[in-house]
Amino acid sequence: MIDQSIAALIFIGIALGSIGINMTLNSAYDVPPIPAGWLIGVIFVDVGGAFILTGGLSSRIFKVRKKFYGLLILIGGTLLGLGIRNMVNN
């Protein structure tokens, strides 16, 4: 029952995604220029958020190597802050 529900949701997501991409390609929409600093900021925010979530969840689940996961959270917070700064400045 759950497998069928997941398969149905995946099918619906792929169908709607392909319809949306097709509509966007047929609309002759031109993408505005994207500043490189803003794009780097978005990447930093994504990677930093992933590090924070991974470090936080792993330290609570595994209960070992707390120093490593603490360092991962610290690095993630730094990347998150740098990413936000780049996005605001650009």
Backbone atoms as SQL, in Angstrom:
CREATE TABLE atoms (id INTEGER PRIMARY KEY, chain TEXT, resi INTEGER, resn TEXT, atom TEXT, x REAL, y REAL, z REAL);
INSERT INTO atoms VALUES
  (1, 'A', 1, 'MET', 'N', 0.824, -1.186, 0.000),
  (2, 'A', 1, 'MET', 'CA', 0.000, 0.000, 0.000),
  (3, 'A', 1, 'MET', 'C', 0.876, 1.261, 0.000),
  (4, 'A', 2, 'ILE', 'N', 1.883, 1.298, 0.878),
  (5, 'A', 2, 'ILE', 'CA', 2.756, 2.464, 0.949),
  (6, 'A', 2, 'ILE', 'C', 3.600, 2.570, -0.316),
  (7, 'A', 3, 'ASP', 'N', 4.056, 1.425, -0.832),
  (8, 'A', 3, 'ASP', 'CA', 4.870, 1.447, -2.052),
  (9, 'A', 3, 'ASP', 'C', 4.073, 2.007, -3.226),
  (10, 'A', 4, 'GLN', 'N', 2.800, 1.645, -3.301),
  (11, 'A', 4, 'GLN', 'CA', 1.961, 2.161, -4.382),
  (12, 'A', 4, 'GLN', 'C', 1.743, 3.663, -4.241),
  (13, 'A', 5, 'SER', 'N', 1.593, 4.131, -3.011),
  (14, 'A', 5, 'SER', 'CA', 1.404, 5.567, -2.782),
  (15, 'A', 5, 'SER', 'C', 2.657, 6.343, -3.171),
  (16, 'A', 6, 'ILE', 'N', 3.812, 5.818, -2.784),
  (17, 'A', 6, 'ILE', 'CA', 5.071, 6.482, -3.127),
  (18, 'A', 6, 'ILE', 'C', 5.270, 6.488, -4.637),
  (19, 'A', 7, 'ALA', 'N', 4.969, 5.365, -5.289),
  (20, 'A', 7, 'ALA', 'CA', 5.105, 5.297, -6.742),
  (21, 'A', 7, 'ALA', 'C', 4.156, 6.284, -7.422),
  (22, 'A', 8, 'ALA', 'N', 2.933, 6.413, -6.904),
  (23, 'A', 8, 'ALA', 'CA', 1.973, 7.360, -7.479),
  (24, 'A', 8, 'ALA', 'C', 2.459, 8.790, -7.306),
  (25, 'A', 9, 'LEU', 'N', 3.008, 9.120, -6.138),
  (26, 'A', 9, 'LEU', 'CA', 3.517, 10.472, -5.909),
  (27, 'A', 9, 'LEU', 'C', 4.710, 10.777, -6.809),
  (28, 'A', 10, 'ILE', 'N', 5.579, 9.804, -6.996),
  (29, 'A', 10, 'ILE', 'CA', 6.725, 9.998, -7.888),
  (30, 'A', 10, 'ILE', 'C', 6.242, 10.219, -9.315),
  (31, 'A', 11, 'PHE', 'N', 5.268, 9.422, -9.750),
  (32, 'A', 11, 'PHE', 'CA', 4.729, 9.582, -11.104),
  (33, 'A', 11, 'PHE', 'C', 4.090, 10.949, -11.287),
  (34, 'A', 12, 'ILE', 'N', 3.302, 11.377, -10.313),
  (35, 'A', 12, 'ILE', 'CA', 2.655, 12.694, -10.399),
  (36, 'A', 12, 'ILE', 'C', 3.707, 13.804, -10.429),
  (37, 'A', 13, 'GLY', 'N', 4.749, 13.684, -9.597),
  (38, 'A', 13, 'GLY', 'CA', 5.818, 14.684, -9.579),
  (39, 'A', 13, 'GLY', 'C', 6.555, 14.758, -10.902),
  (40, 'A', 14, 'ILE', 'N', 6.863, 13.622, -11.483),
  (41, 'A', 14, 'ILE', 'CA', 7.558, 13.610, -12.773),
  (42, 'A', 14, 'ILE', 'C', 6.657, 14.186, -13.860),
  (43, 'A', 15, 'ALA', 'N', 5.373, 13.808, -13.843),
  (44, 'A', 15, 'ALA', 'CA', 4.438, 14.316, -14.862),
  (45, 'A', 15, 'ALA', 'C', 4.293, 15.835, -14.757),
  (46, 'A', 16, 'LEU', 'N', 4.052, 16.341, -13.551),
  (47, 'A', 16, 'LEU', 'CA', 3.884, 17.787, -13.391),
  (48, 'A', 16, 'LEU', 'C', 5.181, 18.537, -13.679),
  (49, 'A', 17, 'GLY', 'N', 6.312, 17.967, -13.280),
  (50, 'A', 17, 'GLY', 'CA', 7.601, 18.596, -13.566),
  (51, 'A', 17, 'GLY', 'C', 7.872, 18.682, -15.050),
  (52, 'A', 18, 'SER', 'N', 7.589, 17.618, -15.782),
  (53, 'A', 18, 'SER', 'CA', 7.820, 17.641, -17.232),
  (54, 'A', 18, 'SER', 'C', 6.861, 18.605, -17.928),
  (55, 'A', 19, 'ILE', 'N', 5.624, 18.689, -17.441),
  (56, 'A', 19, 'ILE', 'CA', 4.681, 19.657, -18.015),
  (57, 'A', 19, 'ILE', 'C', 5.180, 21.086, -17.763),
  (58, 'A', 20, 'GLY', 'N', 5.650, 21.359, -16.559),
  (59, 'A', 20, 'GLY', 'CA', 6.162, 22.690, -16.238),
  (60, 'A', 20, 'GLY', 'C', 7.382, 23.063, -17.054),
  (61, 'A', 21, 'ILE', 'N', 8.311, 22.127, -17.211),
  (62, 'A', 21, 'ILE', 'CA', 9.508, 22.397, -18.016),
  (63, 'A', 21, 'ILE', 'C', 9.118, 22.642, -19.467),
  (64, 'A', 22, 'ASN', 'N', 8.173, 21.859, -19.980),
  (65, 'A', 22, 'ASN', 'CA', 7.707, 22.039, -21.358),
  (66, 'A', 22, 'ASN', 'C', 7.056, 23.409, -21.537),
  (67, 'A', 23, 'MET', 'N', 6.237, 23.828, -20.585),
  (68, 'A', 23, 'MET', 'CA', 5.593, 25.145, -20.680),
  (69, 'A', 23, 'MET', 'C', 6.629, 26.263, -20.632),
  (70, 'A', 24, 'THR', 'N', 7.645, 26.111, -19.784),
  (71, 'A', 24, 'THR', 'CA', 8.688, 27.127, -19.688),
  (72, 'A', 24, 'THR', 'C', 9.498, 27.213, -20.980),
  (73, 'A', 25, 'LEU', 'N', 9.831, 26.079, -21.569),
  (74, 'A', 25, 'LEU', 'CA', 10.604, 26.085, -22.814),
  (75, 'A', 25, 'LEU', 'C', 9.802, 26.663, -23.973),
  (76, 'A', 26, 'ASN', 'N', 8.497, 26.448, -23.983),
  (77, 'A', 26, 'ASN', 'CA', 7.664, 26.956, -25.075),
  (78, 'A', 26, 'ASN', 'C', 7.301, 28.433, -24.919),
  (79, 'A', 27, 'SER', 'N', 7.575, 29.030, -23.775),
  (80, 'A', 27, 'SER', 'CA', 7.164, 30.412, -23.543),
  (81, 'A', 27, 'SER', 'C', 8.172, 31.442, -24.061),
  (82, 'A', 28, 'ALA', 'N', 9.316, 31.026, -24.533),
  (83, 'A', 28, 'ALA', 'CA', 10.375, 31.915, -25.033),
  (84, 'A', 28, 'ALA', 'C', 10.828, 32.897, -23.963),
  (85, 'A', 29, 'TYR', 'N', 10.884, 32.442, -22.732),
  (86, 'A', 29, 'TYR', 'CA', 11.313, 33.271, -21.600),
  (87, 'A', 29, 'TYR', 'C', 12.830, 33.304, -21.553),
  (88, 'A', 30, 'ASP', 'N', 13.386, 34.495, -21.428),
  (89, 'A', 30, 'ASP', 'CA', 14.831, 34.652, -21.288),
  (90, 'A', 30, 'ASP', 'C', 15.172, 34.864, -19.819),
  (91, 'A', 31, 'VAL', 'N', 16.167, 34.149, -19.354),
  (92, 'A', 31, 'VAL', 'CA', 16.595, 34.261, -17.967),
  (93, 'A', 31, 'VAL', 'C', 17.399, 35.542, -17.802),
  (94, 'A', 32, 'PRO', 'N', 17.095, 36.347, -16.783),
  (95, 'A', 32, 'PRO', 'CA', 17.903, 37.549, -16.563),
  (96, 'A', 32, 'PRO', 'C', 19.313, 37.170, -16.108),
  (97, 'A', 33, 'PRO', 'N', 20.277, 38.078, -16.261),
  (98, 'A', 33, 'PRO', 'CA', 21.642, 37.756, -15.836),
  (99, 'A', 33, 'PRO', 'C', 21.707, 37.524, -14.321),
  (100, 'A', 34, 'ILE', 'N', 22.434, 36.493, -13.944),
  (101, 'A', 34, 'ILE', 'CA', 22.562, 36.129, -12.535),
  (102, 'A', 34, 'ILE', 'C', 23.971, 36.504, -12.077),
  (103, 'A', 35, 'PRO', 'N', 24.092, 37.329, -11.010),
  (104, 'A', 35, 'PRO', 'CA', 25.426, 37.678, -10.519),
  (105, 'A', 35, 'PRO', 'C', 26.151, 36.452, -9.953),
  (106, 'A', 36, 'ALA', 'N', 27.439, 36.355, -10.234),
  (107, 'A', 36, 'ALA', 'CA', 28.223, 35.209, -9.787),
  (108, 'A', 36, 'ALA', 'C', 28.289, 35.146, -8.260),
  (109, 'A', 37, 'GLY', 'N', 28.399, 36.294, -7.597),
  (110, 'A', 37, 'GLY', 'CA', 28.461, 36.306, -6.133),
  (111, 'A', 37, 'GLY', 'C', 27.189, 35.794, -5.499),
  (112, 'A', 38, 'TRP', 'N', 26.052, 36.119, -6.082),
  (113, 'A', 38, 'TRP', 'CA', 24.770, 35.642, -5.559),
  (114, 'A', 38, 'TRP', 'C', 24.675, 34.133, -5.722),
  (115, 'A', 39, 'LEU', 'N', 25.126, 33.621, -6.868),
  (116, 'A', 39, 'LEU', 'CA', 25.086, 32.182, -7.108),
  (117, 'A', 39, 'LEU', 'C', 26.002, 31.433, -6.147),
  (118, 'A', 40, 'ILE', 'N', 27.178, 31.967, -5.891),
  (119, 'A', 40, 'ILE', 'CA', 28.090, 31.357, -4.921),
  (120, 'A', 40, 'ILE', 'C', 27.464, 31.392, -3.527),
  (121, 'A', 41, 'GLY', 'N', 26.773, 32.480, -3.202),
  (122, 'A', 41, 'GLY', 'CA', 26.085, 32.573, -1.922),
  (123, 'A', 41, 'GLY', 'C', 25.020, 31.503, -1.762),
  (124, 'A', 42, 'VAL', 'N', 24.273, 31.251, -2.813),
  (125, 'A', 42, 'VAL', 'CA', 23.241, 30.205, -2.770),
  (126, 'A', 42, 'VAL', 'C', 23.875, 28.837, -2.546),
  (127, 'A', 43, 'ILE', 'N', 24.978, 28.584, -3.220),
  (128, 'A', 43, 'ILE', 'CA', 25.679, 27.300, -3.047),
  (129, 'A', 43, 'ILE', 'C', 26.189, 27.172, -1.614),
  (130, 'A', 44, 'PHE', 'N', 26.774, 28.241, -1.065),
  (131, 'A', 44, 'PHE', 'CA', 27.266, 28.206, 0.317),
  (132, 'A', 44, 'PHE', 'C', 26.128, 27.964, 1.301),
  (133, 'A', 45, 'VAL', 'N', 24.984, 28.601, 1.079),
  (134, 'A', 45, 'VAL', 'CA', 23.844, 28.402, 1.977),
  (135, 'A', 45, 'VAL', 'C', 23.369, 26.950, 1.919),
  (136, 'A', 46, 'ASP', 'N', 23.301, 26.377, 0.726),
  (137, 'A', 46, 'ASP', 'CA', 22.871, 24.988, 0.584),
  (138, 'A', 46, 'ASP', 'C', 23.839, 24.026, 1.276),
  (139, 'A', 47, 'VAL', 'N', 25.123, 24.190, 0.999),
  (140, 'A', 47, 'VAL', 'CA', 26.124, 23.287, 1.583),
  (141, 'A', 47, 'VAL', 'C', 26.214, 23.490, 3.095),
  (142, 'A', 48, 'GLY', 'N', 26.187, 24.741, 3.552),
  (143, 'A', 48, 'GLY', 'CA', 26.251, 25.010, 4.986),
  (144, 'A', 48, 'GLY', 'C', 25.048, 24.454, 5.724),
  (145, 'A', 49, 'GLY', 'N', 23.858, 24.623, 5.154),
  (146, 'A', 49, 'GLY', 'CA', 22.663, 24.054, 5.773),
  (147, 'A', 49, 'GLY', 'C', 22.714, 22.535, 5.824),
  (148, 'A', 50, 'ALA', 'N', 23.224, 21.927, 4.767),
  (149, 'A', 50, 'ALA', 'CA', 23.356, 20.467, 4.759),
  (150, 'A', 50, 'ALA', 'C', 24.339, 20.002, 5.828),
  (151, 'A', 51, 'PHE', 'N', 25.464, 20.719, 5.993),
  (152, 'A', 51, 'PHE', 'CA', 26.433, 20.356, 7.036),
  (153, 'A', 51, 'PHE', 'C', 25.810, 20.481, 8.428),
  (154, 'A', 52, 'ILE', 'N', 25.061, 21.550, 8.651),
  (155, 'A', 52, 'ILE', 'CA', 24.450, 21.750, 9.966),
  (156, 'A', 52, 'ILE', 'C', 23.446, 20.640, 10.258),
  (157, 'A', 53, 'LEU', 'N', 22.592, 20.332, 9.292),
  (158, 'A', 53, 'LEU', 'CA', 21.606, 19.271, 9.505),
  (159, 'A', 53, 'LEU', 'C', 22.269, 17.912, 9.690),
  (160, 'A', 54, 'THR', 'N', 23.270, 17.618, 8.873),
  (161, 'A', 54, 'THR', 'CA', 23.959, 16.333, 8.986),
  (162, 'A', 54, 'THR', 'C', 24.678, 16.205, 10.324),
  (163, 'A', 55, 'GLY', 'N', 25.405, 17.235, 10.707),
  (164, 'A', 55, 'GLY', 'CA', 26.130, 17.194, 11.977),
  (165, 'A', 55, 'GLY', 'C', 25.197, 17.113, 13.168),
  (166, 'A', 56, 'GLY', 'N', 24.122, 17.896, 13.145),
  (167, 'A', 56, 'GLY', 'CA', 23.184, 17.888, 14.264),
  (168, 'A', 56, 'GLY', 'C', 22.462, 16.567, 14.412),
  (169, 'A', 57, 'LEU', 'N', 21.976, 16.035, 13.310),
  (170, 'A', 57, 'LEU', 'CA', 21.258, 14.760, 13.384),
  (171, 'A', 57, 'LEU', 'C', 22.194, 13.605, 13.707),
  (172, 'A', 58, 'SER', 'N', 23.377, 13.607, 13.108),
  (173, 'A', 58, 'SER', 'CA', 24.315, 12.508, 13.351),
  (174, 'A', 58, 'SER', 'C', 24.803, 12.491, 14.791),
  (175, 'A', 59, 'SER', 'N', 25.035, 13.661, 15.372),
  (176, 'A', 59, 'SER', 'CA', 25.523, 13.678, 16.746),
  (177, 'A', 59, 'SER', 'C', 24.446, 13.198, 17.717),
  (178, 'A', 60, 'ARG', 'N', 23.194, 13.425, 17.388),
  (179, 'A', 60, 'ARG', 'CA', 22.110, 12.965, 18.275),
  (180, 'A', 60, 'ARG', 'C', 21.800, 11.489, 18.068),
  (181, 'A', 61, 'ILE', 'N', 21.990, 10.976, 16.874),
  (182, 'A', 61, 'ILE', 'CA', 21.644, 9.582, 16.590),
  (183, 'A', 61, 'ILE', 'C', 22.774, 8.642, 16.991),
  (184, 'A', 62, 'PHE', 'N', 24.017, 8.946, 16.586),
  (185, 'A', 62, 'PHE', 'CA', 25.113, 8.001, 16.761),
  (186, 'A', 62, 'PHE', 'C', 25.818, 8.121, 18.102),
  (187, 'A', 63, 'LYS', 'N', 25.812, 9.278, 18.720),
  (188, 'A', 63, 'LYS', 'CA', 26.408, 9.511, 20.048),
  (189, 'A', 63, 'LYS', 'C', 27.903, 9.215, 20.101),
  (190, 'A', 64, 'VAL', 'N', 28.573, 9.153, 18.985),
  (191, 'A', 64, 'VAL', 'CA', 30.029, 8.973, 18.951),
  (192, 'A', 64, 'VAL', 'C', 30.624, 10.065, 18.083),
  (193, 'A', 65, 'ARG', 'N', 31.923, 10.296, 18.250),
  (194, 'A', 65, 'ARG', 'CA', 32.650, 11.300, 17.477),
  (195, 'A', 65, 'ARG', 'C', 31.974, 12.662, 17.552),
  (196, 'A', 66, 'LYS', 'N', 31.636, 13.079, 18.764),
  (197, 'A', 66, 'LYS', 'CA', 30.940, 14.358, 18.964),
  (198, 'A', 66, 'LYS', 'C', 31.795, 15.534, 18.498),
  (199, 'A', 67, 'LYS', 'N', 33.135, 15.428, 18.663),
  (200, 'A', 67, 'LYS', 'CA', 33.992, 16.534, 18.234),
  (201, 'A', 67, 'LYS', 'C', 33.923, 16.723, 16.725),
  (202, 'A', 68, 'PHE', 'N', 33.892, 15.623, 15.987),
  (203, 'A', 68, 'PHE', 'CA', 33.810, 15.710, 14.532),
  (204, 'A', 68, 'PHE', 'C', 32.501, 16.357, 14.090),
  (205, 'A', 69, 'TYR', 'N', 31.410, 15.921, 14.690),
  (206, 'A', 69, 'TYR', 'CA', 30.111, 16.474, 14.303),
  (207, 'A', 69, 'TYR', 'C', 29.969, 17.920, 14.771),
  (208, 'A', 70, 'GLY', 'N', 30.576, 18.254, 15.886),
  (209, 'A', 70, 'GLY', 'CA', 30.588, 19.649, 16.324),
  (210, 'A', 70, 'GLY', 'C', 31.353, 20.526, 15.351),
  (211, 'A', 71, 'LEU', 'N', 32.482, 20.021, 14.862),
  (212, 'A', 71, 'LEU', 'CA', 33.261, 20.748, 13.856),
  (213, 'A', 71, 'LEU', 'C', 32.468, 20.887, 12.557),
  (214, 'A', 72, 'LEU', 'N', 31.729, 19.842, 12.195),
  (215, 'A', 72, 'LEU', 'CA', 30.898, 19.893, 10.994),
  (216, 'A', 72, 'LEU', 'C', 29.813, 20.960, 11.128),
  (217, 'A', 73, 'ILE', 'N', 29.221, 21.065, 12.307),
  (218, 'A', 73, 'ILE', 'CA', 28.209, 22.097, 12.549),
  (219, 'A', 73, 'ILE', 'C', 28.854, 23.486, 12.478),
  (220, 'A', 74, 'LEU', 'N', 30.042, 23.636, 13.028),
  (221, 'A', 74, 'LEU', 'CA', 30.745, 24.916, 12.994),
  (222, 'A', 74, 'LEU', 'C', 31.076, 25.334, 11.555),
  (223, 'A', 75, 'ILE', 'N', 31.588, 24.404, 10.778),
  (224, 'A', 75, 'ILE', 'CA', 31.900, 24.700, 9.382),
  (225, 'A', 75, 'ILE', 'C', 30.618, 25.032, 8.619),
  (226, 'A', 76, 'GLY', 'N', 29.556, 24.292, 8.901),
  (227, 'A', 76, 'GLY', 'CA', 28.282, 24.569, 8.246),
  (228, 'A', 76, 'GLY', 'C', 27.750, 25.942, 8.588),
  (229, 'A', 77, 'GLY', 'N', 27.871, 26.344, 9.846),
  (230, 'A', 77, 'GLY', 'CA', 27.423, 27.678, 10.244),
  (231, 'A', 77, 'GLY', 'C', 28.231, 28.773, 9.584),
  (232, 'A', 78, 'THR', 'N', 29.534, 28.528, 9.444),
  (233, 'A', 78, 'THR', 'CA', 30.388, 29.496, 8.768),
  (234, 'A', 78, 'THR', 'C', 30.003, 29.633, 7.300),
  (235, 'A', 79, 'LEU', 'N', 29.807, 28.506, 6.627),
  (236, 'A', 79, 'LEU', 'CA', 29.396, 28.558, 5.226),
  (237, 'A', 79, 'LEU', 'C', 28.027, 29.207, 5.067),
  (238, 'A', 80, 'LEU', 'N', 27.130, 28.921, 5.990),
  (239, 'A', 80, 'LEU', 'CA', 25.803, 29.524, 5.941),
  (240, 'A', 80, 'LEU', 'C', 25.894, 31.039, 6.084),
  (241, 'A', 81, 'GLY', 'N', 26.697, 31.499, 7.034),
  (242, 'A', 81, 'GLY', 'CA', 26.874, 32.940, 7.221),
  (243, 'A', 81, 'GLY', 'C', 27.518, 33.606, 6.018),
  (244, 'A', 82, 'LEU', 'N', 28.553, 32.971, 5.450),
  (245, 'A', 82, 'LEU', 'CA', 29.201, 33.526, 4.266),
  (246, 'A', 82, 'LEU', 'C', 28.245, 33.565, 3.073),
  (247, 'A', 83, 'GLY', 'N', 27.434, 32.524, 2.952),
  (248, 'A', 83, 'GLY', 'CA', 26.473, 32.493, 1.851),
  (249, 'A', 83, 'GLY', 'C', 25.440, 33.593, 1.965),
  (250, 'A', 84, 'ILE', 'N', 24.919, 33.812, 3.160),
  (251, 'A', 84, 'ILE', 'CA', 23.941, 34.878, 3.366),
  (252, 'A', 84, 'ILE', 'C', 24.580, 36.226, 3.079),
  (253, 'A', 85, 'ARG', 'N', 25.828, 36.405, 3.531),
  (254, 'A', 85, 'ARG', 'CA', 26.543, 37.655, 3.285),
  (255, 'A', 85, 'ARG', 'C', 26.727, 37.897, 1.790),
  (256, 'A', 86, 'ASN', 'N', 27.123, 36.868, 1.049),
  (257, 'A', 86, 'ASN', 'CA', 27.286, 37.011, -0.402),
  (258, 'A', 86, 'ASN', 'C', 25.975, 37.318, -1.099),
  (259, 'A', 87, 'MET', 'N', 24.897, 36.684, -0.655),
  (260, 'A', 87, 'MET', 'CA', 23.603, 36.933, -1.285),
  (261, 'A', 87, 'MET', 'C', 23.129, 38.362, -1.036),
  (262, 'A', 88, 'VAL', 'N', 23.370, 38.880, 0.160),
  (263, 'A', 88, 'VAL', 'CA', 22.944, 40.240, 0.479),
  (264, 'A', 88, 'VAL', 'C', 23.788, 41.268, -0.273),
  (265, 'A', 89, 'ASN', 'N', 25.084, 41.043, -0.342),
  (266, 'A', 89, 'ASN', 'CA', 25.984, 42.003, -0.995),
  (267, 'A', 89, 'ASN', 'C', 25.878, 41.997, -2.513),
  (268, 'A', 90, 'ASN', 'N', 25.400, 40.914, -3.080),
  (269, 'A', 90, 'ASN', 'CA', 25.316, 40.847, -4.545),
  (270, 'A', 90, 'ASN', 'C', 23.883, 40.828, -4.966);
